[in-house]
Amino acid sequence: MLFRSERLTRAAAHRAGLIVWGESSVGSDISASPRLLGRLRRLSAAAGAQLLVSQDAISPAGAHAKDAVLIGPGGIAGLYVKSRLVPFGEYIPLRSVLGWLTAISRAAPQNMVPGPGARVLHATLPGGRPLAIGVLICFESAFPDMSRADTDHGARVIIYQTSDSTFQHSWALAQHASLGAVRAAETGRPVVQAALTGDSAAFDDRGRLIRWLSGSQRGAVTVSLVLPAASARTPFDRLGDYVPWSAVGVAAAAALAGLAARRSRRPPGGPPRIGWKRRRQPGRPAVPQSEPTARASRPRARRWLAPAAACAAAAVLTAACSGGGSPGAAHGGSAGSGGHPAAQAGSGPRLTITPAGGSSRAATSAGITVTAAGGTISSVRVTSPGGPVPGTLNPARTSWHSDWALGVSRHYTVTAKAAGQGGRTVTKTSSFRTLTPASTDTTMIFEGYRQTYGVGMPVMLTFSRPVVNKKAVERSLQLRTSKPVTGAWYWDGDQALDFRPRGYWPAHTQVSFTGHLDGVEFAPGVYGTYKLTQTFEIGRSLIVVASTRTHHMRLYRAGKLIDRWPISTGRAGDYTPDGTYVTIDKGNPVDMKGPGYNIEVPWSVRFTWTGDYLHDAYWSVGEQGFTNVSHGCVNMAPADAQAYYQMEYPGDPVTITGSPRGGTWDNGWTEWFLSWHKYLRGSALHMAVQAGPDGSKFVSPASLPAATAQAPLAGPAADNAAAA
């Protein structure tokens, strides 16, 4: 989802003054991930506009919150914390009393922390123009007082971020978005709603529709808004909820007038008499109207009788639901052929299912185990709302175990069959529900759906909270590749995990990633809650080797040298650092600023976070091939820079050699700085991964054949990041 938002943002580059993403568009806490923050800062710079994104924040103490974050090239420029939370969805009122709801539903496993209230953020538009924006999140569009508070604090536009995944394919999406028109008319401010899932819309300051993007559509829209003065006020802004209070006043006045009119029609001389007519039934005398007292008591008796009858009916219904069952029908019960209990002595094989039947907080990490004593397992079938659960039998067919952790807050039913000597069969069924975690972790993968990357591209995962059980996380990850690939996982700290092949990826490899993270305990009490999947492709091989000494770069495509271009790299003091990097992103142009310069540079491809690019440098063509004059980038002739730019994919290897400055770890995607043996040490399992069309498995590195890859085409040279 993050990659799609990035791609849409790049498509809107330099066409908008502010780019707004939907609710939860960034799944993890930006402030806890320098890599993610740097990625969004660079995206803002490339787009020429600040980004208003939304994150699921987690404090160091484990408290959850929903934030809107304003990000520019310089970092975080503003933050709003959602104040009005969704009951039961984001918090449970009276959790000490109603907390049991989490065991039978997907009610909030942990109360989110609300913010202090409405807050205006101050964005900076291109050219340095300031813009005060009122930012609210999802459910808060239903509260007119919040948009009014933003207006009172100087907001000139109201922005809602939302994600209406619960109400897909219903009228609720349009109803939610239409609230923006009401808020616009009330406050006299344009309103924009950006939906991650749901309807996006924009309304002018009178509530008239400007643009609408339904939930079935995908993409981004650009709208032009006429902004009122910050001092402009509507009657609602000045007076508040005068319309509903006026309606209440009118209704109260009408009621008082009606009461007064009834009193004025009463006959003089005392209170009115009560009477009614009753249809006389055959054979019964009529009852005079002058005897109301006896008849008036009957309707009251009936009013008491109705709830009494309802209580009696409820008691009968309860008895009917709970009665008539046998102990053998309870969860975890079993029956063998002919109705004999599976565990009855001498009746055949004995089946054991773990977790135990009837549990409402079963552990997830250990999965499901079925064992047979006195026989062999014939079949195991596990059903849940998430679909069938795969598992593996041991060679002796006496034990079956699920392949992955169980999902949290899920109901499972296990049906196992076993056969003993003499053909005696036994069937056992067990049902249970897994635990609902108090804390959860969000995992993101960098790669985008069906996107193409270079042969050096690492698979990069980012976690919203520090991971303690790193081995369990590694075991939950699976790769499926169209060509055989050997590689390993590497932990870059506690919140980043990368996969890299032993040598470069084989060109034109299809890669499918599956993270079976639902139910994995990342740290004590912290669990994953979903399965993460992605599919992408490795493209053709494109490799650059640039020498700071010879002032030339070699370009290899599809394993062959296709060009040798003159270049100019970093001058003394601004040396271009040695190392094998991979390309990160690109722009045409990129605004580059430094001591004494501020220029838009065409055909620019980045390979470090500190701003080293391969780019068009038309101003240094005379020095290229002879001397180093740049501020650290690789200067190229315009035609060469354009040709490389148009061929490049993210993840294409770039090796810098001959520099007196060594490369710095994590200044770019630097996984190829490490030799294969050093990279293996970063795995919690210290195991290699062999992947292919049938999936992946962990293997001992000692079992692998000797490496035959040769630099620079099949992989980098050893110690490539060391200074020359």
SVG drawing of the C-alpha trace seen along z (x, -y; Angstrom):
<svg xmlns="http://www.w3.org/2000/svg" viewBox="-78 -38 122 95">
<polyline fill="none" stroke="black" stroke-width="0.4" points="0.0,0.0 2.9,-2.4 4.5,-1.7 1.2,-2.5 0.8,-5.8 4.4,-6.6 3.8,-5.8 0.7,-7.9 2.6,-10.8 5.4,-10.6 2.8,-10.7 1.4,-14.0 4.8,-15.5 5.0,-19.3 1.2,-19.4 -0.1,-20.0 0.7,-22.3 -0.1,-19.6 -0.5,-15.9 -2.9,-14.1 -2.9,-10.3 -5.7,-8.3 -6.0,-7.0 -3.4,-4.4 -1.6,-4.9 1.7,-4.4 1.2,-1.3 4.1,-1.9 5.3,-4.7 7.4,-7.1 9.2,-8.6 10.5,-5.2 11.8,-4.4 14.5,-6.7 14.6,-4.7 10.9,-5.3 11.1,-9.0 14.0,-9.5 12.0,-7.7 9.1,-10.1 11.3,-13.2 12.9,-12.3 9.5,-11.6 8.3,-15.1 11.4,-16.7 10.9,-14.8 7.2,-15.7 7.8,-19.4 5.1,-19.4 4.6,-18.5 2.8,-15.2 0.0,-14.8 0.1,-11.1 -1.5,-9.0 0.2,-6.6 -0.7,-4.0 1.6,-5.3 3.0,-3.3 4.6,-5.0 7.7,-3.5 5.2,-2.4 3.1,-0.5 0.2,-3.0 -1.5,-3.1 -2.8,-6.2 -3.9,-7.3 -2.0,-10.3 -2.0,-12.6 1.6,-13.6 2.7,-16.5 6.1,-15.7 8.3,-17.9 11.9,-17.6 13.1,-18.7 11.2,-16.1 8.1,-16.2 6.4,-19.6 3.3,-18.9 1.3,-16.2 -2.4,-15.8 -3.6,-12.9 -7.1,-11.6 -9.3,-12.8 -12.7,-11.2 -12.3,-7.4 -14.7,-4.8 -16.4,-3.0 -15.5,0.7 -13.5,0.3 -10.7,-1.8 -11.5,-1.6 -13.9,0.3 -15.9,-1.9 -15.7,-0.5 -13.1,2.0 -12.9,3.4 -16.6,4.5 -16.9,5.0 -13.4,6.3 -14.8,9.8 -16.1,8.7 -12.6,9.1 -13.0,12.9 -16.1,13.2 -15.5,10.4 -12.9,8.2 -13.5,5.4 -10.4,3.2 -7.8,5.5 -6.3,2.4 -7.7,-1.1 -6.2,-3.7 -5.0,-7.0 -7.1,-10.0 -5.5,-13.3 -6.2,-16.6 -8.6,-17.9 -8.7,-19.7 -5.4,-21.2 -4.5,-23.3 -1.3,-22.3 0.7,-24.8 1.7,-23.6 4.1,-25.3 3.1,-25.5 5.6,-25.7 7.1,-29.2 7.0,-29.4 3.4,-30.4 1.8,-29.3 -1.4,-27.4 -3.3,-26.6 -5.2,-23.3 -7.6,-21.7 -6.9,-17.9 -9.4,-15.4 -9.6,-11.6 -12.4,-9.4 -15.2,-9.2 -14.5,-12.8 -16.3,-14.1 -19.5,-13.4 -18.8,-16.1 -19.5,-19.7 -17.8,-21.2 -14.4,-19.9 -14.4,-21.5 -15.7,-24.6 -12.9,-24.6 -10.4,-24.3 -12.0,-27.2 -11.8,-29.3 -8.1,-28.5 -7.5,-29.9 -7.9,-26.9 -8.6,-27.8 -9.3,-24.3 -10.6,-21.2 -9.1,-17.8 -10.4,-14.4 -8.3,-11.2 -10.3,-8.0 -10.3,-4.3 -13.7,-2.8 -12.8,0.9 -15.6,2.1 -18.4,0.7 -17.2,1.8 -19.9,2.2 -22.5,0.3 -24.2,-3.1 -22.2,-4.0 -19.2,-5.1 -21.1,-7.8 -22.9,-8.8 -19.6,-9.2 -18.1,-11.3 -21.2,-13.5 -20.7,-14.7 -17.9,-16.8 -20.4,-18.8 -22.3,-19.6 -19.1,-20.6 -18.1,-22.8 -21.5,-24.6 -21.3,-25.0 -17.8,-26.5 -17.5,-28.2 -14.3,-26.2 -13.5,-23.9 -13.4,-20.3 -11.3,-17.4 -11.7,-13.8 -8.8,-11.4 -9.8,-7.8 -7.4,-4.8 -10.4,-2.6 -13.7,-4.3 -14.9,-7.4 -12.7,-10.4 -14.3,-13.8 -13.7,-17.5 -16.3,-20.3 -16.1,-24.1 -16.8,-26.5 -20.5,-26.3 -20.7,-22.5 -20.9,-22.1 -19.2,-19.0 -15.9,-19.6 -14.6,-16.0 -15.6,-12.5 -13.6,-9.3 -15.7,-6.3 -14.4,-3.3 -14.4,-1.1 -11.9,-3.5 -8.2,-3.6 -5.8,-6.6 -5.3,-10.2 -7.2,-13.4 -5.9,-16.9 -8.3,-19.7 -8.0,-23.5 -9.6,-25.2 -10.6,-28.8 -9.5,-29.5 -11.5,-32.0 -9.7,-34.5 -8.7,-33.1 -11.0,-35.7 -14.1,-34.7 -16.9,-33.4 -20.3,-31.9 -23.3,-32.2 -22.4,-28.6 -18.8,-29.6 -20.1,-32.6 -23.1,-31.1 -22.5,-27.3 -25.3,-24.8 -28.1,-27.5 -30.1,-25.3 -30.7,-22.3 -31.2,-24.5 -33.6,-26.7 -35.5,-23.5 -35.6,-22.4 -36.9,-25.9 -39.6,-25.8 -40.7,-22.3 -40.9,-23.3 -42.9,-26.5 -45.3,-24.4 -45.7,-21.9 -46.5,-24.7 -48.9,-26.3 -50.7,-23.0 -50.9,-22.4 -52.3,-25.9 -55.0,-25.3 -56.1,-22.0 -56.5,-23.7 -58.5,-26.5 -61.0,-23.9 -61.7,-22.2 -65.4,-22.6 -65.8,-24.7 -66.7,-23.1 -64.0,-20.5 -61.8,-17.9 -63.0,-16.1 -64.7,-12.7 -63.2,-9.6 -65.4,-7.4 -65.3,-5.1 -67.6,-3.0 -67.3,0.7 -68.9,3.0 -71.4,5.2 -70.9,8.9 -73.9,11.2 -75.4,12.4 -73.6,9.8 -75.2,6.6 -73.8,3.3 -71.6,1.6 -72.7,-2.0 -70.2,-4.8 -70.7,-6.1 -68.5,-3.2 -65.0,-3.9 -63.0,-2.9 -63.4,0.9 -62.7,0.8 -59.8,-1.5 -57.9,1.1 -57.9,3.8 -55.6,2.1 -53.0,1.7 -53.2,5.3 -52.5,6.1 -49.5,3.9 -48.0,5.9 -49.0,9.1 -47.0,8.4 -43.5,8.3 -44.4,11.2 -45.3,13.3 -42.1,12.2 -40.0,13.3 -41.8,16.7 -41.2,17.1 -37.5,16.3 -37.2,18.9 -38.7,21.6 -36.5,20.6 -33.4,20.8 -34.3,24.2 -34.9,25.4 -31.5,24.1 -29.5,25.5 -31.4,28.8 -31.5,32.0 -27.7,32.2 -25.3,34.9 -21.9,34.5 -20.3,36.1 -21.5,33.2 -19.4,30.6 -16.3,29.0 -13.4,31.3 -15.6,34.4 -14.9,37.3 -16.7,40.3 -15.4,43.4 -17.0,45.7 -20.3,46.9 -20.6,44.0 -18.0,45.3 -15.8,42.6 -12.4,42.2 -10.5,42.4 -12.4,45.4 -10.1,48.2 -9.7,50.9 -11.9,49.0 -9.0,48.3 -6.3,45.6 -6.3,42.6 -6.2,39.1 -4.9,36.1 -5.5,32.5 -3.6,29.5 -4.8,26.8 -7.5,28.3 -11.1,28.1 -13.2,25.4 -10.3,23.0 -11.1,19.3 -7.5,18.0 -5.5,20.7 -1.9,19.9 -1.1,19.1 2.7,19.5 2.8,23.3 0.1,23.9 -2.0,27.1 -0.6,30.6 -2.5,33.9 -1.0,37.2 -2.2,40.8 -1.3,43.5 -2.0,47.1 -2.6,46.3 -1.9,43.9 -3.5,40.6 -5.6,40.9 -6.5,37.3 -6.6,33.9 -8.9,31.1 -8.7,27.6 -11.3,25.0 -11.4,21.3 -12.9,18.1 -9.5,17.5 -9.7,20.7 -8.2,24.2 -5.0,24.6 -2.2,26.5 -0.1,28.9 2.4,31.7 2.4,35.4 5.5,37.1 6.8,40.1 5.3,42.5 1.9,40.8 1.6,40.6 1.9,36.8 0.5,33.9 1.5,30.2 0.2,27.0 2.8,25.3 2.4,21.8 1.2,20.0 -2.5,19.7 -4.2,16.3 -5.2,14.3 -8.9,13.9 -9.9,16.8 -12.2,19.8 -10.8,23.1 -12.4,26.5 -10.1,29.6 -11.4,32.9 -8.9,35.8 -9.3,39.4 -7.0,42.3 -7.0,46.0 -5.7,48.8 -5.0,52.4 -7.8,54.4 -9.1,51.4 -10.8,49.8 -11.2,46.1 -11.7,43.2 -12.7,39.6 -12.2,36.7 -13.4,33.1 -12.1,30.2 -13.0,26.5 -11.3,23.6 -10.7,19.9 -7.2,18.2 -6.2,15.4 -6.8,11.7 -3.5,9.8 -3.1,6.7 -0.4,5.3 0.2,5.8 2.9,5.2 2.6,3.8 5.0,5.1 5.6,3.4 7.4,4.6 9.1,2.1 8.6,3.9 5.4,3.0 2.9,5.2 4.2,6.4 6.9,3.8 10.3,4.5 13.6,4.2 17.3,4.6 19.4,7.7 20.8,6.2 17.5,5.4 17.1,6.6 13.7,7.7 13.1,5.2 10.7,5.5 10.1,2.9 8.4,3.5 6.6,1.0 8.0,2.2 11.3,3.8 11.4,7.5 12.6,9.8 11.7,13.3 13.7,12.9 13.9,16.6 10.2,17.0 9.8,14.2 12.4,15.6 10.7,19.0 7.4,17.5 8.7,16.0 8.5,17.8 9.8,17.0 8.8,18.6 11.0,17.8 10.7,18.8 14.4,19.6 16.5,21.3 17.9,18.7 20.1,19.1 20.2,16.2 19.7,15.3 17.9,12.9 19.7,10.2 18.6,8.1 19.6,4.5 18.8,3.6 15.6,4.7 13.0,3.2 14.4,3.9 14.9,7.3 16.3,7.8 16.8,10.7 19.7,10.8 20.8,13.5 24.3,15.0 25.1,13.3 22.9,11.1 19.4,12.2 19.1,14.2 17.6,11.8 13.9,12.1 13.0,13.9 9.5,13.8 9.4,13.5 6.5,14.1 6.8,13.3 4.6,14.5 5.0,13.5 2.8,15.9 3.0,13.3 -0.6,13.6 -0.2,15.1 3.6,14.8 4.7,13.4 7.3,10.7 8.0,9.8 6.5,10.8 2.8,10.0 3.2,8.4 1.7,10.3 1.4,10.0 -2.2,9.9 -2.2,10.6 -0.5,12.4 1.7,10.2 2.1,11.0 3.8,9.4 4.7,10.3 7.3,8.6 9.8,9.2 13.6,8.9 14.3,7.3 17.3,7.6 20.8,7.1 22.1,3.5 25.4,2.9 27.6,-0.2 31.2,-0.2 32.6,-3.8 36.2,-4.5 37.2,-7.7 40.8,-7.1 40.3,-6.5 37.3,-9.0 35.3,-6.5 32.4,-4.2 31.6,-0.8 28.0,0.1 27.0,3.8 23.6,4.8 22.5,8.5 26.0,9.6 27.8,7.7 29.8,4.5 27.8,2.0 29.5,-1.3 32.5,-3.1 31.5,-6.7 33.7,-9.5 32.7,-10.8 33.8,-13.2 33.4,-12.2 33.9,-13.9 36.7,-16.4 39.1,-16.5 37.1,-16.8 33.9,-15.7 35.0,-12.3 32.4,-9.9 32.5,-6.9 33.6,-3.5 31.2,-0.5 28.7,1.5 25.3,-0.2 22.0,0.2 20.0,-2.6 17.2,-4.0 15.1,-6.4 15.3,-8.9 14.0,-12.2 14.0,-14.5 14.9,-17.0 16.0,-16.8 16.4,-20.0 20.0,-19.9 21.1,-22.3 24.5,-22.8 27.2,-25.3 27.0,-27.9 24.5,-26.1 20.8,-25.5 20.0,-23.9 17.6,-21.6 19.6,-18.7 18.2,-16.6 18.3,-12.8 19.3,-12.1 19.5,-8.6 20.2,-8.3 22.4,-5.7 23.0,-7.1 20.8,-8.8 23.3,-11.7 22.7,-12.8 25.1,-11.0 23.6,-10.6 24.6,-9.6 23.3,-12.6 23.5,-14.9 26.2,-17.5 26.3,-19.6 28.4,-22.2 31.4,-19.8 31.5,-18.0 35.0,-19.4 36.4,-17.8 34.7,-14.5 37.2,-11.7 40.1,-13.8 39.5,-15.1 37.2,-15.1 35.2,-18.3 31.8,-17.3 30.4,-17.7 30.3,-13.9 28.0,-12.8 29.0,-11.0 28.8,-13.7 27.9,-12.4 27.4,-13.8 23.7,-14.7 23.1,-12.0 24.8,-9.3 22.8,-10.4 19.5,-10.3 20.3,-6.8 21.1,-5.4 18.1,-7.0 15.8,-5.5 17.2,-2.0 17.5,-2.0 15.3,-0.1 15.5,-0.5 18.0,2.0 20.4,1.8 24.0,2.3 26.4,-0.7 30.0,-0.1 32.3,-3.0 36.0,-2.2 39.3,-3.9 38.1,-6.5 40.1,-7.5 36.7,-7.5 35.1,-4.3 31.4,-3.6 29.2,-4.0 26.8,-1.2 23.2,-2.2 24.0,-5.2 21.8,-3.8 20.9,-0.1 24.2,1.2 23.5,5.0 26.2,5.7 28.9,4.2 29.0,7.5 30.5,10.7 28.3,13.7 29.8,15.1 29.3,11.8 25.8,11.5 24.9,14.9 25.8,13.8 23.0,11.3 20.4,14.1 18.9,15.1 18.8,18.7 22.3,18.5 20.8,20.4 20.7,20.0 17.5,19.9 17.0,22.0 14.1,20.8 12.5,22.1 9.2,22.6 8.0,24.9 8.8,22.4 11.7,22.0 13.4,23.8 16.2,23.2 19.5,25.1 22.8,25.2 25.4,22.9 27.9,25.8 25.8,27.8 26.0,25.3 28.5,25.8 31.4,23.3 30.5,20.0 31.4,19.5 30.0,15.9 32.5,13.5 32.6,9.8 31.2,7.5 28.5,9.4 27.4,12.0 28.1,10.2 30.3,7.5 34.0,7.8 34.9,8.6 35.5,5.6 34.1,3.3 33.2,0.5 36.8,0.1 38.7,-3.0 41.3,-2.6"/>
</svg>
